């Protein structure tokens, strides 16, 4: 979500990502990231707790963005979630190379994958709260949020596996497919 | 899933859980768990890498159980997932107190919550593989697996918040509600 991160913090995150991709996550130090960004190591640690943090710094901004879209949209619980995640997907496409590189770095480390899952769980919490603030009562709010993020994960995985594909399009197809999956269920 | 864990390993896991609940996760040592189970600390470490591991040891068995139910069931992708998770839910109800205590311990530690999310992601992978083995092609297999586990999380959360509720019943309601959520979506 590079466009939400201007200034030193964003530059550090970008340089961190480049180094992780070039040399590997383990082999990269905070000092090297700071050096490439042209700041001191101390400045790095003013922005991030550790090098891992530089890969996950956009989380709160993304959560705020999702909450904002839900707040100003209209529709059913799942439509609100879909609108919010669709907007996030469009934001990813403003710098797809960054998201693809980040995904490849995360895939190489179980520790990073674990953190990414926690970040996704944070998106569920943010969406659920935003839905509740909008008057959606709770089991539905949580269910719509969990389901929406599950579909987002599927869409993102599919997009990452297909260079050149467009995330909002892939995500919309995944949401449509969920409706089909349920539609063909005999109950 | 205590019923799948007989013998020393299961006894150690049970004693670990009791101690975590009584004294807190941080304050409990592997030596204390071993002592309560009446074995040496060395025996504890033959079964588990660390005390956290004693809380998550059932994961592979649960994955195998889900795969097994999918393999011997019939229906659409989502019906297969629903059958497998419903069976897991029924297994939880053979010892609900254990699952509730475990959930309460996990809720107290972000590190444990993170590991639990990873375990849930393992269930997605297991379900997806089982569906593919059954001839369900991949975007649908992944989508059904992710969605099913998302619904399971919602059902489990709701069940944990309501003492005395029945997990298979709560889970079935969550699956039905997902169909409703999608049904009311104007597309």
Contacts between the chains, C-beta under 8 A, distances in Angstrom:
chain1	res1	chain2	res2	distance
A	75	B	185	7.8
A	75	B	186	7.4
A	76	B	181	7.2
A	76	B	184	5.1
A	76	B	185	5.2
A	76	B	186	7.3
A	77	B	181	6.2
A	78	B	181	5.0
A	78	B	182	6.4
A	78	B	184	8.0
A	78	B	185	5.1
A	79	B	185	5.6
A	79	B	186	7.3
A	110	B	118	7.9
A	113	B	118	7.4
A	113	B	121	7.8
A	114	B	114	5.4
A	114	B	115	7.3
A	114	B	117	7.3
A	114	B	118	5.0
A	115	B	114	7.3
A	117	B	114	7.3
A	117	B	117	4.3
A	117	B	118	6.0
A	117	B	120	8.0
A	117	B	121	5.7
A	118	B	110	7.9
A	118	B	113	7.4
A	118	B	114	5.0
A	118	B	117	6.0
A	120	B	117	8.0
A	121	B	113	7.8
A	121	B	117	5.7
A	139	B	154	7.0
A	139	B	158	6.1
A	139	B	174	7.2
A	139	B	177	6.5
A	140	B	177	6.9
A	140	B	181	6.5
A	142	B	154	5.3
A	142	B	157	6.7
A	142	B	158	7.9
A	143	B	151	7.1
A	143	B	154	4.9
A	143	B	174	6.3
A	143	B	177	5.9
A	143	B	178	6.2
A	143	B	181	6.3
A	144	B	181	5.9
A	146	B	150	4.0
A	146	B	151	7.2
A	146	B	153	5.7
A	146	B	154	5.2
A	147	B	147	6.0
A	147	B	150	5.1
A	147	B	151	7.1
A	147	B	178	6.2
A	147	B	181	7.2
A	149	B	150	7.1
A	150	B	146	4.0
A	150	B	147	5.1
A	150	B	149	7.1
A	150	B	150	3.8
A	151	B	143	7.0
A	151	B	146	7.2
A	151	B	147	7.1
A	153	B	146	5.7
A	154	B	139	7.1
A	154	B	142	5.3
A	154	B	143	4.9
A	154	B	146	5.2
A	157	B	142	6.8
A	158	B	139	6.2
A	158	B	142	7.9
A	174	B	139	7.2
A	174	B	143	6.3
A	176	B	187	7.4
A	177	B	139	6.5
A	177	B	140	6.9
A	177	B	143	5.9
A	178	B	143	6.2
A	178	B	147	6.2
A	178	B	182	6.8
A	179	B	182	5.2
A	179	B	185	7.2
A	179	B	187	6.9
A	181	B	76	7.2
A	181	B	77	6.2
A	181	B	78	5.0
A	181	B	140	6.5
A	181	B	143	6.3
A	181	B	144	5.9
A	181	B	147	7.3
A	182	B	78	6.4
A	182	B	178	6.8
A	182	B	179	5.2
A	182	B	182	5.3
A	184	B	76	5.1
A	185	B	75	7.8
A	185	B	76	5.2
A	185	B	78	5.1
A	185	B	79	5.7
A	185	B	179	7.2
A	186	B	75	7.4
A	186	B	76	7.3
A	186	B	79	7.3
A	187	B	176	7.4
A	187	B	179	7.0
